[in-house]
Amino acid sequence: MVETFMQDKLKGRLDNHYESNAAHTGDNISGVGNNAVGQMGGTYQQYNQDIDGKVKDAGIQTNVKTTVLNNMNQTQDGMDQREDYVHNEKKDVDTQQTDRKNDFAGANKDFSEKHHAAELHQGNWNPMNAMKNDYKDYIEKSKDDLNNEKK
């Protein structure tokens, strides 16, 4: 904004002053003493103060670059924090996904083993043999119970 102000308000004046004074550059250069340097420095300071006052009166911000850099840094910090958060959440989700895959694989293996055992058991199972075995087991158990009571 300062550059725009300089372009709009002062460049024309400076160019006009340059054109009018260019022809007299170096006149009386031999007569310039230390006193003139002091006066030029004072004039320079006076004009700088005048420009600064007009800039302030016009409400023009002179710290735009600093403000923009601060805003950029804050935005970048916020983006970095969000990126870290998303990265950490992704790691958590990936870990949980791996855990669930392992859980499923274990459960699937366990089910497959039990299912295979059940199929083998059912393949050999005969209802008549089961009834005989159940009856035989019952008789054996009853005999054992009677023998235990006698003792």
C-alpha positions in Angstrom: 0.0 0.0 0.0 2.9 2.3 0.7 4.3 1.6 -2.7 0.9 2.4 -4.3 0.7 5.6 -2.2 4.2 6.5 -3.4 3.3 5.8 -7.0 0.0 7.7 -6.9 0.9 10.8 -4.8 4.7 11.3 -4.9 6.1 9.9 -8.1 4.7 12.7 -10.3 6.1 15.4 -7.9 9.5 13.7 -7.7 9.7 13.3 -11.4 8.9 17.0 -11.9 11.4 18.1 -9.3 14.0 15.9 -11.0 13.4 17.3 -14.4 13.5 20.9 -13.2 16.7 20.4 -11.1 18.6 18.0 -13.4 20.1 20.8 -15.4 21.5 22.4 -12.2 23.0 19.3 -10.7 26.5 20.1 -9.5 26.2 23.9 -9.5 28.3 25.5 -6.7 29.5 22.1 -5.7 32.9 23.5 -4.6 31.1 25.8 -2.1 29.3 23.1 -0.2 30.5 22.8 3.3 29.7 20.8 6.4 26.9 23.2 7.3 25.1 22.4 4.0 25.2 18.6 4.8 23.5 19.4 8.2 20.9 21.4 6.5 20.2 18.7 3.9 19.9 16.1 6.6 17.5 18.3 8.5 15.4 18.9 5.4 15.4 15.1 4.7 14.2 14.5 8.2 11.5 17.2 7.9 10.2 15.7 4.7 10.2 12.2 6.1 8.3 13.4 9.1 5.9 15.2 6.8 5.3 12.1 4.8 4.9 9.9 7.9 2.4 12.4 9.3 0.3 12.4 6.1 0.4 8.6 5.9 -0.8 8.4 9.5 -3.5 11.1 8.9 -4.7 9.2 5.8 -5.0 6.0 7.9 -2.6 4.1 5.7 -1.0 1.1 7.4 2.7 1.0 7.2 3.1 -2.5 8.8 1.2 -4.4 6.1 4.1 -6.7 5.2 4.6 -7.6 8.9 0.8 -8.2 9.4 0.6 -10.3 6.3 3.7 -12.4 7.4 2.2 -12.9 10.8 -1.1 -14.0 9.3 0.7 -16.3 7.0 2.7 -17.8 9.8 -0.5 -18.3 11.9 -2.3 -19.9 9.0 0.7 -22.2 8.3 0.9 -23.2 12.0 -2.8 -24.0 12.0 -2.4 -26.1 8.8 0.6 -27.9 10.3 -1.4 -28.7 13.4 -4.3 -30.0 11.4 -2.0 -32.1 9.2 -0.4 -33.6 12.3 -3.9 -34.4 13.8 -5.1 -36.0 10.6 -1.8 -38.0 10.3 -2.2 -39.3 13.9 -5.8 -40.2 13.4 -4.9 -42.0 10.2 -2.3 -44.0 12.1 -4.9 -44.9 14.7 -7.4 -46.0 12.1 -4.7 -48.0 10.3 -3.7 -49.7 13.6 -7.4 -50.5 14.5 -8.0 -51.8 10.9 -5.0 -54.2 11.3 -6.2 -55.3 14.7 -9.7 -56.0 13.3 -8.2 -57.9 10.4 -6.2 -60.0 12.8 -9.2 -60.6 15.0 -11.2 -61.7 12.0 -8.5 -64.0 10.8 -8.2 -65.6 14.2 -12.0 -66.0 14.6 -12.2 -67.4 11.1 -9.4 -69.9 11.8 -11.1 -70.9 15.1 -14.4 -71.3 13.3 -12.9 -73.3 10.5 -11.2 -75.7 13.0 -14.4 -76.2 15.0 -16.5 -76.5 11.9 -14.1 -79.1 10.5 -14.2 -81.0 13.8 -18.0 -80.9 13.8 -18.2 -82.2 10.3 -15.9 -85.1 11.1 -17.9 -85.8 14.2 -21.2 -85.6 12.4 -19.9 -87.8 9.5 -19.2 -90.6 12.0 -22.3 -90.0 14.0 -25.1 -92.6 13.7 -28.2 -92.1 15.8 -28.5 -95.8 16.7 -24.9 -95.9 17.9 -25.4 -92.7 19.8 -28.4 -94.1 21.6 -26.5 -97.3 22.4 -23.5 -95.3 23.7 -25.7 -93.0 25.7 -27.5 -96.1 27.2 -24.2 -97.8 27.9 -22.8 -94.7 29.5 -25.9 -94.4 31.7 -25.7 -98.1 32.8 -22.0 -97.7 33.6 -22.5 -94.5 35.6 -25.4 -96.2 37.5 -23.2 -99.1 38.4 -20.4 -96.8 39.5 -22.8 -94.9 41.7 -24.1 -98.1 43.3 -20.6 -99.3 44.0 -19.7 -96.0 45.5 -22.7 -96.1 47.8 -21.8 -99.6 49.1 -18.4 -98.5 50.1 
